[in-house]
């Protein structure tokens, strides 16, 4: 715990950051590949431990969210600058990367040195992919900052999942088009996660390329060049996978591909639930309203917020993209998820459960007027027939 102090109207005012050392728990995630391999012996019921990553996300984190509940408190405005300048919080994210890549190399060694069956190897790939998926969130935190070294670290963190274009698309695409039909990373009411996944994967890659091509042409530079941030980021993955393949052999390549796909699919299921059904309204000239706290689903559950560097206070992030995670605030007017991301992404995998929990919340958010929501075009007739509204 750290006590911050200032003087207001001649009086000394203090505020204590009670979660200061809890942020270190985020470093548990990149340790999962070590624990899964060390604690597991071949065969028997212990095969389940190879799946430590999915178990951590889908079972343990929701349980911890239920045990520790929510924290709606915000740091006072005067404390934000002091919090942002405290380098302790930055090191909580910096240290994720060496642990991330140590775990990846260790996992590759385990796969080629131990006689794993396909069930064990699949589980281990999902566990390593879990680290890669959470690493995208770490890259998200670092990539928004004004410090060049942090933006470089963000691209390194993305290399494990081959999702380097996220660095371009998220910052310069998603943040401009969030909660609109034009945004490939904003899911629509009536759209299942399994329909959203291919749309967002393909759409985000295309968008990143267009954004970067436009930037380079505007500067009079060639698109296919070393200055292309999308190509540079993808090249990091090629170098990483090529090096690991050279060291551990071609047999490691399927493992790397599976963990990468699972890793970026975790990002996309988080994208799915962050803006589901929410829509920025347009004025008479077709201009979208400014993004505000009502355009992101939020959660204040302590456990999942600690693990994800307070990503679940998503509205404040969109309002202030460069604000550091430890200073993000809760807004009363933001629509709230019934639980943290762990449980919610599990529901997203099962569309009937997701619709039962979330569709009515979208409707309530718009006071029963479903026409104000971002509706999935193929489901529009069905949704309007069920909830009313003009077609």
Secondary structure, DSSP 8 states (H G I E B T S, - for coil): -EEEEEEETTEEEEEEETTGGGGGGGGGGGGHHHHHHHS--SSGGGGGGGGHHHHIIIIIHHHHHHHH-B------HHHHHHHHH-HHHHHHHHHHHHHHHHHHHHHHHHHHHS---HHHHHHHHHHHHHHHHHHHHHHHHHHTSS-HHHHHHHHHHHGGGT-TTHHHHIIIIIHHHTTSTT-TTS--BT--HHHHHHHHHHHHHHHHHHHHHHHHHHTT--SSSTT-HHHHHHHHHHHHHHHHHHHH-GGGHHHHHHHHHHHHHHHHHHHHHHSTT----B-TTS-B----GGGS-B--BHHHHHHTTTTT-HHHHHHSTTS-GGG----TTS-B-SS-HHHHHHHHTSHHHHHHHHHHHHHHHTTT-GGGS-B-GGGHHHHHHHH----
